[in-house]
Amino acid sequence: MSVDDWGNLIAKQCVGCGKCTSECNLLGEIGLSPAELVARGVTGEEAFSCALCGACESVCPLGLSPKNVFQAKRIAAVENSEYDIAQYQYLFPDREPNMMSCYREVYGIKYDDIVIPDNASTVFFPGCAMLTYAPALTRKVYAVLKESCDCEGILTECCAKPLKQMGLETNYIEMRAKLVDSIEKHKISKFIMACPGCYYELAELLKPRGISVQTIYEASEITGQLGPYVGVCTIHDACPDRFTGIFAYQVRNNLDQCGVSFIEMNHHQQNTICCGSGGQIGCLRPDLAEKQVKLRLEEAAEAGADILISYCMSCVIHFASEKTNIPVKHALNFLLRCDEDYGVTKEKIAKMFAGSEGTAIWNR
């Protein structure tokens, strides 16, 4: 649907109750109700400031979703050259090199030893963030899956979702087609996934093709290695899981089976708030991303938890990079007792672009 199509739905039904504008930093910054905003017209700059997280829809009494207007505007703004998305080409997963492939190259992160056979049935799809920034965890999870699920390899490709978020519709379609070609080449019949964003992005693509899509939490027994935990956790729910809650339920169930106590933050599950990485705003609008990170960490502290757990690696990295008194862990790091320091990830990204060697990498 086009910007006008989504806008007409908003214009006809929005009653201007103010719930979404009080919940969303961007709508609050703009200072207009969704109906007023679509009547005035959404700018490209505003569209690329939206986290596309769905918080607006979760609080709307009518179930309206202003994020769809912003997403459609992103596509239109790119197509009409209204917004120079090329300045962020280092983020494009279909462009080589990109920031993540450079990170893996600089820090020697490789998976060449895990070769997918031509007739693989089951593969692990960790998602770009885990694959890049959590190599020890990626290998640990694969080892568990290999033993318990006859998993035959790690598929290191991208789900293409970042391209859709960036408004690059053509690139998105082409990259998904290449992913399907790769899946058919290896005759893969089952995906086991760790990233909620990838899970929901690919489930709609793969299930109609008869390919099973499972989360790591339902595909394998991962709780056996966790000893007693004396303390209280709180769980940050990822935005892609907001309305379905598959990961939210499964992670809580895994923790409960381990006897781990947890307490909910004010915003959780359907009403969760974005960590600051949604819609790529960590790069596009770092000021808004920073507000989200601080708000979330404040809620975790107010809940009285000893540790903040998330099942999205991008969320974990955003939180862990902030100076905070509450430890931040990925659910899989916690359940499998596999420690990695994600607090240094952003420093390592900055370091790889420093000096003459960093300039050369950036120019590439």
Secondary structure as UniProt FT lines:
FT   HELIX           3..13
FT   HELIX           19..23
FT   HELIX           25..30
FT   HELIX           34..40
FT   HELIX           44..47
FT   TURN            48..49
FT   HELIX           55..59
FT   TURN            61..62
FT   HELIX           66..79
FT   TURN            80..81
FT   HELIX           85..91
FT   TURN            93..94
FT   HELIX           99..106
FT   TURN            107..108
FT   TURN            112..113
FT   TURN            118..119
FT   STRAND          122..125
FT   HELIX           128..133
FT   HELIX           135..149
FT   HELIX           161..165
FT   TURN            166..167
FT   HELIX           169..186
FT   STRAND          190..193
FT   HELIX           196..206
FT   HELIX           207..209
FT   STRAND          212..215
FT   HELIX           216..219
FT   TURN            224..225
FT   STRAND          232..236
FT   HELIX           239..241
FT   TURN            242..244
FT   HELIX           246..257
FT   TURN            258..259
FT   STRAND          261..262
FT   HELIX           269..271
FT   HELIX           278..280
FT   HELIX           281..284
FT   HELIX           286..303
FT   STRAND          307..310
FT   HELIX           313..320
FT   STRAND          328..330
FT   HELIX           331..336
FT   HELIX           342..344
FT   HELIX           345..352
FT   HELIX           355..363
//
